[in-house]
Amino acid sequence: MRRDDIQFFKTRKLEELDFLSNSPPSVFIGSKLKYPNVNVGILSPSQPLKQVELLNNSNEWTSLNLSINQILGLRNQLINSRFTTRVRMSNKLTEKSQEIGMASKPTDLEINLEKIPRYSKELDRITKPISLSAPLKNIRITENTKIHTKVDKVVSDTDMKANEAINYLYNNGFDEGFLQQLLTIGSLGLKKNRKLVPTRWGITATDDILGKEIMKEIKNYEKINEHILFFDKYLGNYYFILLIPEIFSYELFEYGVMYGQIKGESTDFEDYFGRKNYASNSVGGYYSVRLSVLEYLRRIKRQAGAFIIRFETEEYWANLGVWVTRSCARRAMGNESVSFHSRESALDFMRNFILNKTRIDVGHVFKKSRLLNYVKEQKGLKEFL
């Protein structure tokens, strides 16, 4: 699909409580109610669309290089037809939402709402934006749902742990967005553990599960033999990723930038042995960017230390979800890189490069970095010995 084709997506304003539609497929589990109560929302436009998958496909948005306005234009066409339930309660609406969420292709639906959809301006830093929502009265699936045989396999296996199922499907070509949906609708894991999970939790859990599994693999590889710097900018987000020839470690610095000035800092770190607690400063972005780095290292069959600086500028004026951080990091690591034989030359170039791109001097970040200081101390110790 080309960017020019997106003009096809124009839907009518919904003024009826009953309408025909199709789901991308997409199911959203809200987190605003008091747990274990949740809102389950089936996302669909106000009329059937031929290429409805684009309304939920963040990887396609990235490949098309869509703007914030274009992405919001796509998401604003989705209606969140929602109902309230408990995370372990099974009923007809829950079963239908699970069937839609497991589908490999869009599902034709007949939807009955209790009220006309209400517009909301709330945007979340973790989940994709949803503007319209209304209480769901009933829903009918009007065709046979198409579920992939490998998905059916893990859903039917109630003795397979959720992390095993997620990694099995990921290694068979299913993307992280679909996998987090399977986890959130309670279709994976041991039978006794299956339950609905808020989407914002499921996104981070999936990124963490996939990252930890890849980490086991790359720790068996040789270290890279040079410093490698990657860069990309997308949707007002700058990513500078420096890979260092060391055993695996990972550090992320995130800064807000307004009018060329830094506004706030978030940072988290892990060494070769991993984290024991949640990355509460960088939250979901920590795990999504780590996954992108690990995917690259597995591709080249090497391990490295990863030192990353992200700047979120005023151009990023609407929160679109944590997929932005994952996509930006993946884009950066798919671009041409610059290589260096020494740490000093790599850091000097990185500092000047960032200054040129953002007008911000990151010398203070280098001094604060736990990863860089650890590498420096280790180098000094080796030379002494």
C-alpha positions in Angstrom: 0.0 0.0 0.0 1.1 3.6 -0.7 0.5 6.7 1.4 -1.8 8.0 -1.4 -4.1 5.1 -0.9 -5.0 6.2 2.6 -7.6 8.7 1.2 -9.8 5.6 0.7 -10.4 5.5 4.5 -13.4 7.8 4.9 -16.3 6.6 7.0 -19.7 8.1 7.7 -20.6 9.6 11.0 -22.3 7.1 13.2 -25.8 8.1 14.2 -27.4 4.7 14.5 -27.1 2.2 17.4 -27.1 -0.8 15.0 -24.6 -1.1 12.2 -22.5 -3.5 10.1 -18.8 -3.4 10.4 -15.5 -5.4 10.4 -12.7 -5.6 13.0 -9.1 -5.2 12.0 -9.1 -7.6 14.1 -8.6 -5.6 17.3 -9.7 -5.9 20.9 -8.8 -3.4 23.6 -8.8 -4.2 27.4 -9.1 -1.1 29.4 -7.3 -0.4 32.8 -9.3 2.4 34.3 -11.8 0.3 36.3 -10.9 -1.1 39.7 -9.1 -4.4 38.9 -10.3 -7.2 38.5 -13.1 -5.4 36.7 -12.1 -4.3 33.1 -13.7 -2.8 30.1 -13.4 -5.0 27.0 -13.7 -3.1 23.7 -14.1 -4.5 20.2 -12.6 -1.9 17.8 -14.2 -1.4 14.4 -15.1 1.4 12.0 -18.7 2.5 11.5 -19.0 0.6 8.2 -17.0 -2.3 6.6 -13.7 -1.3 5.0 -11.7 -3.4 2.4 -8.3 -2.7 4.0 -9.5 -2.3 7.6 -6.2 -3.9 9.0 -4.4 -0.5 8.4 -6.5 1.1 11.2 -4.5 -1.0 13.7 -1.2 -1.9 12.0 1.5 0.3 13.5 4.3 -1.6 11.6 2.5 -0.6 8.4 2.2 3.0 9.6 6.0 3.1 10.1 6.8 1.6 6.7 4.5 4.2 5.1 6.1 6.9 7.1 2.7 8.3 8.2 2.5 11.6 10.0 0.8 12.0 13.4 -2.3 13.6 11.7 -2.6 10.6 9.3 -2.3 8.1 12.2 -4.9 9.9 14.3 -7.1 10.1 11.2 -7.0 6.3 10.9 -7.6 5.7 14.6 -10.4 8.2 14.8 -12.5 6.0 12.6 -12.5 3.1 15.1 -15.4 2.8 17.6 -14.6 1.1 20.9 -17.7 -1.0 21.4 -17.2 -2.0 25.0 -18.6 -3.9 27.9 -17.6 -4.5 31.5 -16.6 -7.8 33.0 -14.3 -9.4 35.5 -11.0 -10.8 34.3 -11.9 -14.4 35.0 -15.5 -14.3 34.0 -16.6 -16.1 30.9 -19.7 -14.9 29.0 -21.0 -14.7 25.4 -19.5 -11.2 24.8 -16.1 -12.3 26.2 -16.1 -15.4 24.1 -16.9 -13.4 21.0 -14.2 -10.8 21.7 -11.7 -13.6 22.1 -12.8 -15.2 18.8 -12.3 -11.8 17.1 -9.0 -11.2 18.8 -7.6 -14.5 17.6 -8.6 -14.0 14.0 -5.8 -13.8 11.3 -8.1 -11.7 9.0 -10.7 -9.1 9.5 -14.0 -10.3 10.8 -17.5 -9.2 9.6 -19.7 -8.0 12.5 -23.1 -6.8 13.3 -22.9 -4.5 16.3 -25.7 -3.2 18.6 -24.8 -0.3 20.9 -26.7 1.0 23.9 -25.7 4.7 23.1 -24.3 6.8 20.4 -20.4 6.8 20.6 -18.9 9.5 22.8 -15.8 11.3 21.8 -12.8 11.4 24.1 -9.5 13.4 23.8 -7.6 11.2 26.2 -4.3 9.7 24.8 -2.2 7.1 26.5 1.6 6.8 26.3 1.4 3.0 26.2 -1.6 2.1 24.1 -2.7 3.3 20.6 -5.2 6.2 20.6 -8.9 5.5 20.7 -11.3 8.5 20.3 -14.8 7.0 20.1 -16.4 4.7 22.6 -19.9 3.4 23.5 -21.4 0.7 25.6 -22.0 -2.6 23.7 -25.4 -4.2 23.9 -24.8 -7.2 21.6 -22.5 -8.3 18.8 -22.9 -11.0 16.2 -20.1 -12.5 14.1 -21.6 -12.9 10.6 -19.0 -15.2 9.0 -16.7 -18.0 9.9 -13.7 -16.6 11.8 -10.3 -17.4 10.2 -7.8 -18.5 12.9 -4.3 -19.6 12.0 -3.5 -23.2 12.7 -0.4 -22.3 14.8 -2.6 -19.9 16.9 -5.2 -22.6 17.3 -2.5 -24.9 18.5 -1.2 -22.7 21.3 -4.7 -21.6 22.3 -5.9 -25.3 22.5 -2.8 -26.3 24.6 -3.8 -25.4 28.1 -0.6 -27.0 29.5 1.7 -24.5 27.6 2.9 -21.5 29.5 2.1 -18.1 28.1 5.8 -17.1 27.6 6.4 -20.4 25.7 3.3 -19.7 23.5 4.4 -16.1 22.8 7.9 -17.1 21.8 6.7 -20.0 19.6 4.4 -17.7 17.6 6.9 -14.9 17.4 9.5 -17.3 16.0 6.9 -18.4 13.4 6.4 -14.9 12.1 3.6 -13.3 14.2 4.3 -9.7 15.3 4.4 -8.4 18.8 1.1 -6.5 18.4 -0.9 -9.6 17.6 0.9 -11.5 20.4 0.1 -8.9 23.1 -3.6 -9.1 22.0 -3.7 -12.9 22.4 -2.2 -12.4 25.9 -4.6 -9.7 26.9 -7.8 -11.6 25.8 -6.8 -14.5 28.0 -6.2 -17.0 25.2 -2.6 -18.1 26.2 -1.1 -19.9 29.1 -1.9 -22.6 31.6 -5.7 -23.1 31.9 -5.7 -22.1 35.6 -3.8 -18.8 34.8 -5.8 -17.6 31.8 -7.6 -14.3 32.4 -8.1 -10.9 30.7 -5.2 -8.5 31.0 -5.3 -4.7 30.5 -3.8 -3.9 27.1 -1.2 -1.5 28.6 0.1 -4.3 30.8 0.0 -6.8 28.0 2.1 -4.7 25.7 5.0 -4.3 28.1 4.7 -8.0 29.2 5.0 -9.2 25.6 8.0 -7.0 24.9 9.7 -8.2 28.1 9.0 -11.9 27.4 10.3 -11.7 23.8 13.4 -9.7 24.9 14.4 -12.1 27.7 14.2 -15.1 25.3 16.4 -13.4 22.7 18.8 -12.3 25.4 19.5 -15.9 26.3 20.5 -16.5 22.7 22.7 -13.5 22.1 24.7 -14.0 25.3 26.2 -17.1 23.6 27.5 -15.0 20.8 30.9 -13.2 20.5 31.1 -9.5 21.2 31.0 -7.1 18.3 34.5 -5.9 17.4 33.8 -2.1 17.0 31.6 0.7 18.3 28.5 1.2 16.1 26.3 4.3 16.1 22.7 4.3 14.7 20.4 7.2 14.3 16.8 7.9 13.2 14.1 10.5 13.6 10.4 9.7 13.3 7.3 11.6 14.5 9.4 14.1 16.4 11.4 11.4 18.2 15.2 11.3 17.8 17.0 8.0 18.6 20.8 7.7 19.0 21.9 4.1 19.6 25.5 3.2 20.4 26.6 -0.4 20.5 29.8 -1.1 22.5 32.0 -4.1 22.2 31.2 -5.6 25.6 29.1 -8.3 27.1 25.4 -7.5 26.9 24.2 -4.5 29.0 21.5 -1.9 28.2 20.9 1.7 29.2 18.2 4.1 28.0 18.0 7.8 28.6 14.8 9.6 27.6 14.5 13.4 27.5 11.7 15.7 26.6 12.8 18.7 24.5 11.0 22.0 24.0 12.5 24.9 22.1 15.9 23.3 22.2 15.9 22.9 26.0 15.7 19.6 27.9 12.5 19.2 30.0 12.8 16.2 32.3 14.8 12.9 32.3 13.9 9.2 32.5 16.6 6.6 32.7 16.9 2.9 33.5 19.8 0.4 33.2 20.5 -3.3 33.3 23.8 -5.2 33.3 24.6 -8.7 31.9 22.5 -10.4 34.7 19.3 -8.4 33.9 16.8 -6.5 36.0 15.1 -7.7 39.2 12.4 -5.1 39.2 10.3 -3.1 36.8 11.9 -0.2 34.8 9.7 2.4 36.6 11.3 5.5 35.1 11.2 4.7 31.4 8.3 2.2 31.8 7.0 0.6 28.6 9.5 2.3 26.3 12.4 0.6 28.1 11.2 -2.9 27.1 10.1 -2.0 23.6 13.5 -0.4 22.7 15.4 -3.2 24.3 13.5 -5.7 22.1 14.5 -3.7 19.0 18.2 -3.8 20.0 18.1 -7.5 20.8 16.4 -8.3 17.5 19.3 -6.6 15.7 22.0 -8.4 17.8 20.3 -11.7 17.0 20.3 -10.9 13.4 24.0 -10.2 13.3 24.7 -13.0 15.8 26.7 -10.8 18.2 26.3 -9.3 21.7 27.1 -5.8 22.8 26.4 -3.1 25.3 23.7 -0.7 24.2 23.8 2.9 25.2 20.7 4.8 23.9 19.5 8.4 24.1 16.0 9.4 23.0 14.8 13.0 22.6 11.0 13.5 22.4 10.6 16.9 20.8 7.6 19.3 20.6 6.9 17.8 17.1 5.6 14.8 18.9 2.5 16.6 20.0 0.1 13.6 20.5 0.7 10.5 22.5 0.4 7.5 20.0 1.5 4.6 22.2 4.7 2.7 23.0 4.8 1.3 19.5 6.4 4.6 18.5 9.5 3.9 20.6 9.8 0.3 19.2 9.4 1.5 15.6 11.8 4.4 16.0 14.5 2.1 17.4 13.9 -0.5 14.7 14.1 2.1 12.0 17.4 3.4 13.4 18.9 0.0 13.5 17.8 -0.6 9.9 19.6 2.5 8.7 23.3 2.9 7.7 25.5 3.0 10.7 28.9 4.7 11.6 31.6 2.5 13.0 34.6 3.4 15.3 37.6 1.5 16.6 37.8 3.3 19.9 35.3 4.3 22.6 36.7 7.9 22.8 36.2 8.5 19.0 32.7 7.0 19.1 31.6 9.2 22.0 33.2 12.3 20.6 31.4 11.7 17.3 28.1 10.9 19.1 28.3 14.0 21.2 29.0 16.3 18.2 26.4 14.5 16.0 23.7 15.0 18.7 24.7 18.6 19.1 24.3 19.1 15.3 20.9 17.4 15.2 19.3 18.8 18.3 21.4 21.7 19.6 21.8 19.9 22.9 25.2 19.0 24.5 25.0 15.5 26.0 28.3 15.6 27.8 26.5 15.5 31.2 24.6 12.3 30.0 27.9 10.6 29.3 29.1 11.4 32.8 25.9 10.1 34.4 25.8 6.9 32.4 26.2 3.7 34.5 27.0 1.7 31.4 29.7 4.0 30.1 31.2 4.4 33.6 31.2 0.6 34.0 33.0 0.1 30.7 35.5 2.8 31.5 36.3 1.2 34.9 36.6 -2.3 33.4 39.0 -1.0 30.8 41.1 0.7 33.5 41.2 -2.4 35.6 42.3 -4.6 32.6 45.1 -2.1 31.8 46.3 -2.1 35.4 46.3 -5.9 35.6 
